[in-house]
C-alpha cells in the first residue's frame, strides 16, 4: 500500500458516514457488508451485533478490506487491506461512545434493539496492513505506474 493510497483511503473513511467491510467465507467468497465506522489514530473501528455472520467470519479469518461507501454500499474510496481484532473493556466503551456521538439517535436505536433482544455487541478494530509492493517498480524504480506507449513516430 503506498502512503498516498493509504492516507487517501483513510481521508475518504473520515469523510463518509458508511463503509463496506469485506470478510471471507471458508471457501474464499468475499462477503461485503455496509457498516458505520469511526477513524482514530490511522485505524478504523466499528461495532456489530455479536450474533452476525461477519463476527463468525472474523473469528476464523481476521483479514479484511474496508472502503468508504455510500449507504447502499457503492464505494467512494480506495479499499484498504486490514487485520481485524475484537476490543473489550474500556477500549470498546470508548469506541461505542465515539460511534454514538457520530451517529446519534440511529446508533442509540440499534443499541436499544440489541439490548431488548439480549444480543451483545462486538467492537472491531481494523488496522491497515501494507500490500505487497509492485515487483516491477522495485526492479525499475524509474518506471511509471502505467506502461509507456511508443510514440507515433517510432
C-alpha positions as CSV (number, residue, x, y, z in Angstrom):
1,X,0.0,0.0,0.0
2,X,1.5,3.3,-1.0
3,X,1.5,6.0,1.6
4,X,-0.6,8.2,-0.7
5,X,-3.2,5.5,-1.3
6,X,-3.4,4.6,2.4
7,X,-3.8,8.2,3.6
8,X,-6.3,8.9,0.8
9,X,-8.4,5.9,1.7
10,X,-8.3,7.0,5.4
11,X,-9.4,10.5,4.5
12,X,-12.3,9.1,2.5
13,X,-13.3,7.0,5.5
14,X,-13.1,10.1,7.8
15,X,-15.4,12.0,5.3
16,X,-18.0,9.3,4.6
17,X,-20.5,8.0,7.1
18,X,-20.6,4.5,5.7
19,X,-18.1,1.9,4.7
20,X,-18.0,-1.5,3.2
21,X,-16.3,-4.2,5.3
22,X,-15.4,-7.3,3.3
23,X,-14.8,-10.6,5.1
24,X,-14.3,-14.0,3.6
25,X,-16.2,-17.3,3.9
26,X,-14.3,-20.5,4.4
27,X,-14.4,-21.1,0.6
28,X,-12.8,-17.7,-0.1
29,X,-16.0,-16.0,-1.2
30,X,-16.0,-12.3,-0.4
31,X,-18.9,-11.0,1.8
32,X,-19.3,-7.2,1.7
33,X,-21.3,-5.6,4.4
34,X,-22.1,-1.9,4.8
35,X,-21.2,-0.6,8.3
36,X,-20.9,2.5,10.4
37,X,-17.4,3.4,11.5
38,X,-15.1,5.9,13.1
39,X,-11.4,6.5,12.3
40,X,-8.9,7.2,15.1
41,X,-5.1,7.1,15.0
42,X,-5.0,5.6,11.5
43,X,-7.2,2.7,12.5
44,X,-10.9,2.1,11.7
45,X,-13.4,1.0,14.3
46,X,-16.9,-0.4,14.0
47,X,-19.5,-2.1,16.2
48,X,-21.8,-5.0,15.2
49,X,-24.2,-7.4,17.0
50,X,-22.3,-10.4,18.3
51,X,-24.5,-13.0,16.5
52,X,-23.8,-11.8,13.0
53,X,-22.1,-13.7,10.2
54,X,-19.3,-11.2,10.0
55,X,-18.3,-11.8,13.6
56,X,-18.1,-15.6,12.9
57,X,-16.0,-15.0,9.8
58,X,-13.7,-12.6,11.6
59,X,-13.1,-15.1,14.4
60,X,-12.0,-17.6,11.7
61,X,-10.0,-15.1,9.5
62,X,-9.2,-11.6,10.6
63,X,-8.1,-10.4,7.2
64,X,-10.5,-7.8,5.7
65,X,-10.8,-5.0,3.3
66,X,-12.6,-1.8,4.2
67,X,-13.5,1.2,2.0
68,X,-15.6,4.3,2.3
69,X,-19.0,4.0,0.7
70,X,-22.5,5.4,0.5
71,X,-25.5,4.0,2.3
72,X,-26.1,1.5,-0.5
73,X,-22.6,0.1,-0.4
74,X,-21.3,1.9,-3.6
75,X,-17.6,2.5,-3.0
76,X,-16.4,6.1,-2.6
77,X,-12.8,5.4,-1.7
78,X,-9.9,3.0,-2.3
79,X,-10.2,-0.2,-0.3
80,X,-7.7,-0.8,2.4
81,X,-6.5,-4.2,3.4
82,X,-6.5,-4.7,7.1
83,X,-6.4,-7.0,10.0
84,X,-9.3,-7.1,12.5
85,X,-9.3,-7.6,16.2
86,X,-12.0,-7.5,18.8
87,X,-11.9,-4.9,21.6
88,X,-13.1,-5.3,25.1
89,X,-13.5,-3.2,28.3
90,X,-12.6,0.5,28.3
91,X,-11.3,0.3,24.7
92,X,-14.6,-1.0,23.4
93,X,-16.6,1.5,25.6
94,X,-14.6,4.5,24.2
95,X,-15.3,3.4,20.6
96,X,-19.0,2.8,21.4
97,X,-19.2,6.4,22.7
98,X,-17.5,7.7,19.6
99,X,-20.0,5.9,17.4
100,X,-22.9,7.3,19.5
101,X,-21.6,10.8,19.0
102,X,-21.2,10.3,15.3
103,X,-24.4,8.5,14.5
104,X,-26.7,10.0,17.2
105,X,-30.2,8.6,17.6
106,X,-29.7,6.0,14.9
107,X,-26.9,4.4,16.9
108,X,-28.9,4.6,20.1
109,X,-31.8,2.9,18.4
110,X,-29.5,0.0,17.3
111,X,-28.1,-0.2,20.9
112,X,-31.6,-0.4,22.3
113,X,-32.7,-3.1,19.8
114,X,-29.7,-5.2,20.8
115,X,-30.4,-4.8,24.5
116,X,-34.1,-5.7,24.0
117,X,-33.1,-8.8,22.0
118,X,-30.3,-9.6,24.5
119,X,-27.7,-9.6,21.8
120,X,-24.3,-8.3,22.8
121,X,-22.3,-6.0,20.6
122,X,-18.7,-6.6,19.4
123,X,-16.4,-3.7,18.8
124,X,-13.9,-4.3,16.0
125,X,-10.6,-2.5,15.3
126,X,-9.2,-2.7,11.7
127,X,-5.5,-1.9,11.4
128,X,-4.5,-1.3,7.8
129,X,-1.7,-3.5,6.5
130,X,0.7,-2.7,3.7
131,X,0.1,-4.6,0.5
132,X,2.8,-6.4,-1.4
133,X,4.9,-3.9,-3.4
134,X,4.9,-3.9,-7.1
135,X,7.8,-6.1,-8.1
136,X,8.4,-4.3,-11.4
137,X,8.6,-1.0,-9.5
138,X,11.2,-2.4,-7.2
139,X,13.2,-3.8,-10.2
140,X,12.9,-0.5,-12.1
141,X,12.1,2.5,-9.9
142,X,12.1,4.9,-12.8
143,X,9.2,3.0,-14.4
144,X,5.9,4.9,-14.2
145,X,2.8,3.1,-12.9
146,X,1.3,2.9,-16.4
147,X,3.1,1.3,-19.3
148,X,4.8,3.6,-21.7
149,X,3.4,3.6,-25.2
150,X,5.7,4.1,-28.2
151,X,5.3,7.5,-29.8
152,X,3.6,7.7,-33.2
153,X,6.9,8.3,-35.0
154,X,8.6,5.1,-33.6
